């Protein structure tokens, strides 16, 4: 492949590519993100290749493995172009039928279409599915269209045009002014305006400067950065290069979690391809701009998502944060001016340069412009990645896009912002989601994790969960964080075990405030949020645990007992056979009884009891009824003949 | 782990202290843990004192200073899995294997680890055994999965 040496050549190359591609040629695409990989998309891919060969379709059909489509609940996803017919939860066994029916005969395979759970209506096109229909995919859009391992796919959709525009039509100052005018705020957590950060790094004198992509996505339940990096690495790179040009940096790093092997792989391929095409290295696109990128894999430390820790880690040291200022823009990697932005932030940059700041800022709210990708997970029907304009209400995200709560359960709260965030109760479901509104209700945008919780979620347990996570991740350098989190966790553990005392809630609040105010970095500074915030909205649950020794959601093991209702038990032996502690007495035609002494409260009996009986009950805050006497346990069944 | 293999990994990176984490990651991936001789070799080659390697190896979760079992079990305890009952799955797996997260049993059969999110939340709770994903786990189901592992 020859190097592309100017903006004109880039445009010509793109046109050549398009002229060689027939938009009406059938193309079968398969979602190959990590989540679909976990649902056996490898086998589906092998089956597609085999079937195309077998049915003699090789010359007539293209096969493309794309990045994540976002609708992970229904993966693996197959979309057939040009019609855009969308099949969900496809298995290798479905492929022969898809090939013979849809690819050959242009017929739709009905049983693989999306069915609306409420109306029963089917949707043939991906864009007709409510999950997609109610989104606005600007950043994420091309994930479903391109093969992330092919730079030609990216160039064909207009890739690297923003870079060419920046290099040849704009000065670095103009680029910064554009990003500032767009009011692009950091998508990684704090929401700091990217343009201001860039400007600071540009203005700091120095020959050597660095730009960094932060792909150390550590918030549990958030995976949008991974999906972008896996599905469209070139767009992140393009954003990074534009930033480097604006700041005056010639070296960049991508800090990426080693837990994301596919993202590392696709990024590495993208870098090699970009270099080959003259889009990376010396004299990019024939301009005077030189730029190189190195990949650095993180070794598993949540705190490294914090920028100063990330820098330490890049230098090969333990990822312990340091006090700011000086900010990285002044003194960053190896003491040089450095700009760090999150994956999604960088991916927004080409959009801004291509479409202009005013188009970008026409979407969103007063203080937060553009779109945001959320990872909508937990107790929600449509788990997946959701890109919506800033300012959409939580209710719309959870109900319109997410399809509501499964199993007819009641919504309790939605947790945003990962371990630094908070739980938002039902009464605030109509707030408009942006950086500032979320802050007002005590949560944060964070990187965009959105975990939906229903009535079966215990809020004390959630707070305990996050603190448990954070005690493991606190680097231990400063004592307010190290000790504060640990003490709060101790108190919460006691509360969840029914050993809570009066005054514990107040003590938690006091400890939380101190930890928040006195910690060195944002990890400790935000660590008490899950506690303070759940106390603020769910104080009654804390009180139930402390005063009544009752867990209203039946989660805290020590406060819950299992009991088999004798009038409902049909002596089917299911629980008796599955009980790992052999704590259930009974037999054929003998009502089953749990020995409370032996019970380990694993919940297996509750799970396996057939739903038509629902005989196993959870009890909390009150004594378990005494077992019924032996002689009353026998079930006398009417024979079926007599009933008639 | 033989010296040649270790040297080969070290040579792939610039020989200065900033390569330390990348070199250790690769040794970890190759060997599943960091044996003493490997650490000593890295220390010598990259000119990093042993105590700093110890600091790095204990600070970051990816590294293990003890050998791992034949089968690696990872139970996801990310938030989405947690609200769907990952803790009960983990309790059960601990019961079945007799080990806690971070441990390896005496027969060197299983090593158990928790992970903070695998990013396939639609499948939660998730358990991974030797790289194979098992979704929508429940305590009873985890037993079925582990039963077949030899």
Interface residues (C-beta under 8 A of the other chain):
Chain A: X34 X35 X37 X38 X39 X72 X73 X75 X218 X219 X220 X221 X222 X223 X226 X227 X258 X259 X260 X296 X297 X298 X299 X300 X301 X302 X313 X314 X315 X316 X317 X318 X319 X375 X377 X378 X379 X383 X384 X415 X418 X449 X451 X453 X457 X462 X465 X466 X469 X475 X578 X580 X600 X602 X603 X604 X607 X608
Chain B: X17 X18 X19 X20 X21 X22 X24 X25 X48 X52 X55 X56 X59 X60 X61 X62 X63 X77 X78 X79 X80 X82 X83 X84 X85 X88 X91 X92 X95 X115 X116 X117 X118 X119 X120 X121 X122 X123 X124 X126 X133 X135 X138 X139 X140 X143
